Amino acid sequence: MKFILFLVLILPNIYALEDIRVIQDGSALELPIRDDGLLELHSEWLYERCRSKESVDQTTRQRLFGPHEYGPPRLKAASIMNCEDKNVTECDKKLLIVQFDNGHKSIFDLSEIEAEAAYELPNFVQFDQAERPEPQLWNAGLVAPPMISYEDAFVDEGRLRIYAALQATGVVLIRGAPLEQGVCADLASSLSTLRVTEWGSMFDVKSVADPILDSTIEHDAPPDETKRDLAYTNKAIHLHTDNPYRYPTPDFQLLHAIEQCECNDFNKEAPCNECTVLNYFVDGFAVAQRMADETPELFDALASVPVRFENNGGDGSSALWHVVPHLEVKPQYRGTKCRGSHCILAIRFSSKSGGYAPPLPPKELETFYKAKRRFAQLAHSSEMYIRLQLRRGDVAIFDNTRLLHARSAIADADGDRYVQGCYFDRDGLQYNWERLRRRKDRPTWTSLRDVSKRDVEIMAEQYQVDVGANLVQALEAQRGLYLGQPVDLREHGLQTASRAFRANESDDIIVAALFHDVTEHIQPKAHGEAAAALLAPYIDPSIHWLLTHHEVFQGLYYFHHLGADPNTREALRDSPYFNITARFCELYDAPSFDFAYPSLPISVFEPIINRVLSRDPYWYDRNHLKSVAVTGGSKLSAAL
């Protein structure tokens, strides 16, 4: 969700002064809003949102006075005006001007006040903007979580992707982490604030008891005491959230596979004979949304009945418990009949930790247990969860207040399994996300529907890429790629272009000769169309046709060896570009596999590339449908 100060909403065109009414005692004002509604605003609700220098520190925007230092502020007058009025110069929107009985005056953007009053957007006081990705509900159609390399997790762009994925889908898979103890805590600390519990900064998931890892944490139990959990067996673990008996519950969990069986062929779907153990993840918000849609009365039961989660410390030495509904509703919706994932703050669901219901009347408990069973059935249905087999070095990170996770039974043939886990807090993630997101060189929009004129202008500037340099780089990357031919693809391109150059061919023919096979190693079957598409905005349409069909014309020389008709190209005889393509293949393309041919260096072709690629895109058709798209010509980089 994007929160932007000064967001413009549709407002009535005209507010007459008589439409705004201050209630007689000054405790509130009334003004009409959309759909013929009436908005009533309390005087102190407005007063605490004032951002004037008399109200807040202008650097921190923290309030200067506590409510014990002033009496209840009462409204004396209110009006609405446009910013262009002489005495207001702050913006070009409709403003709500209020005067209080203590002489204080506040100015508000009316659209912001309306939005917050309707719970549409918070009217931030201490910062101008903040952005958090909207949760994207998913089921088995997600197939697999977003994946990021371990190296990328420590650079800004990679961290932004991790933060975005965790807020949007609630899960991300980090691949390629070192197979060492402590990586979990190091990664968690780099992304947010590590959450330490009495189990330590990390915990080991093995089929044996887990010793306390962090000796710096003080415990009542002796140092050699071991803690136990159902996860430390080879038994299957049902879908659950971790530690619902804690308050606050750990926000995000990491599981780092240090020792883990693997299938020999990663291209085949797990499980396999070599490795049967699987991990499962389900979007609890999506499950709750289904219940809200299909059985709203069962959603209400899970959102309203407080249950008790328990833990005896893992060794019977202590006691932890927390009472909260399975579906914890956001504060602004408590006491309402809000239904759906947008109402939920957190999910807590774990059979192994109890979730014991209070002694309600049997009729109410009948509905509650029906709801609890339905939630579990939906979560465990194959249409809702994704499953994956961790590889050694994988780190699964997921939102423990949204996703449920599970593990299949561990077979004896799976061998040793060692997964190290840890937790980190949400506030650290959100803090780091917002700091990185605010980099001045990074756009804030997330959909083309939201772009401004300036956003498009910036994109257009950035799209003025050096097409020539990119194409030459692609050609250079073909060095050493032979595809069974006497010369590599780079040499073939240079040789073809050299022959065309020495024959005094046009610039278009020479550029086409140089790059005609530049994508052949990527997609041999369609490399002609690919090269034609890359050069389409700049070359003559006849050369575009030549590039698109040149493979068929080359078939004259070898199709018969494959049992095909070498004259297949005759089907294209009616094209006005048939002869130029046949000539290109005969004179330049077909003979350019000569290891001894004296090809010209790339520098000879630089001015020709510059001339062709500096043309206006689609110069040959001013009405081309793509002529208004974000495109750009270029000149070859001087560095080349």
Secondary structure as GFF3:
##gff-version 3
##sequence-region A 1 640
A	DSSP	beta_strand	2	4	.	.	.	ID=ss1
A	DSSP	three_ten_helix	17	19	.	.	.	ID=ss2
A	DSSP	beta_strand	21	22	.	.	.	ID=ss3
A	DSSP	beta_strand	28	33	.	.	.	ID=ss4
A	DSSP	three_ten_helix	34	36	.	.	.	ID=ss5
A	DSSP	beta_strand	37	42	.	.	.	ID=ss6
A	DSSP	alpha_helix	43	47	.	.	.	ID=ss7
A	DSSP	three_ten_helix	67	69	.	.	.	ID=ss8
A	DSSP	beta_strand	75	82	.	.	.	ID=ss9
A	DSSP	beta_strand	94	100	.	.	.	ID=ss10
A	DSSP	beta_strand	105	109	.	.	.	ID=ss11
A	DSSP	alpha_helix	110	117	.	.	.	ID=ss12
A	DSSP	beta_strand	129	131	.	.	.	ID=ss13
A	DSSP	three_ten_helix	140	142	.	.	.	ID=ss14
A	DSSP	beta_strand	147	149	.	.	.	ID=ss15
A	DSSP	three_ten_helix	151	154	.	.	.	ID=ss16
A	DSSP	alpha_helix	156	168	.	.	.	ID=ss17
A	DSSP	beta_strand	171	175	.	.	.	ID=ss18
A	DSSP	alpha_helix	183	191	.	.	.	ID=ss19
A	DSSP	beta_strand	194	195	.	.	.	ID=ss20
A	DSSP	beta_strand	203	205	.	.	.	ID=ss21
A	DSSP	beta_strand	210	211	.	.	.	ID=ss22
A	DSSP	beta_strand	226	227	.	.	.	ID=ss23
A	DSSP	three_ten_helix	230	232	.	.	.	ID=ss24
A	DSSP	beta_strand	237	240	.	.	.	ID=ss25
A	DSSP	beta_strand	252	259	.	.	.	ID=ss26
A	DSSP	beta_strand	279	283	.	.	.	ID=ss27
A	DSSP	alpha_helix	284	294	.	.	.	ID=ss28
A	DSSP	alpha_helix	296	304	.	.	.	ID=ss29
A	DSSP	beta_strand	306	311	.	.	.	ID=ss30
A	DSSP	beta_strand	320	325	.	.	.	ID=ss31
A	DSSP	beta_strand	327	329	.	.	.	ID=ss32
A	DSSP	three_ten_helix	331	333	.	.	.	ID=ss33
A	DSSP	three_ten_helix	341	343	.	.	.	ID=ss34
A	DSSP	beta_strand	344	347	.	.	.	ID=ss35
A	DSSP	three_ten_helix	351	353	.	.	.	ID=ss36
A	DSSP	beta_strand	354	356	.	.	.	ID=ss37
A	DSSP	alpha_helix	362	379	.	.	.	ID=ss38
A	DSSP	beta_strand	385	388	.	.	.	ID=ss39
A	DSSP	beta_strand	395	399	.	.	.	ID=ss40
A	DSSP	beta_strand	403	407	.	.	.	ID=ss41
A	DSSP	three_ten_helix	412	414	.	.	.	ID=ss42
A	DSSP	beta_strand	418	424	.	.	.	ID=ss43
A	DSSP	alpha_helix	426	437	.	.	.	ID=ss44
A	DSSP	three_ten_helix	448	450	.	.	.	ID=ss45
A	DSSP	alpha_helix	453	462	.	.	.	ID=ss46
A	DSSP	alpha_helix	467	476	.	.	.	ID=ss47
A	DSSP	alpha_helix	489	502	.	.	.	ID=ss48
A	DSSP	alpha_helix	507	515	.	.	.	ID=ss49
A	DSSP	three_ten_helix	524	526	.	.	.	ID=ss50
A	DSSP	alpha_helix	527	535	.	.	.	ID=ss51
A	DSSP	alpha_helix	541	554	.	.	.	ID=ss52
A	DSSP	three_ten_helix	555	557	.	.	.	ID=ss53
A	DSSP	three_ten_helix	559	562	.	.	.	ID=ss54
A	DSSP	three_ten_helix	568	572	.	.	.	ID=ss55
A	DSSP	alpha_helix	578	584	.	.	.	ID=ss56
A	DSSP	pi_helix	585	589	.	.	.	ID=ss57
A	DSSP	three_ten_helix	602	605	.	.	.	ID=ss58
A	DSSP	alpha_helix	606	613	.	.	.	ID=ss59
###
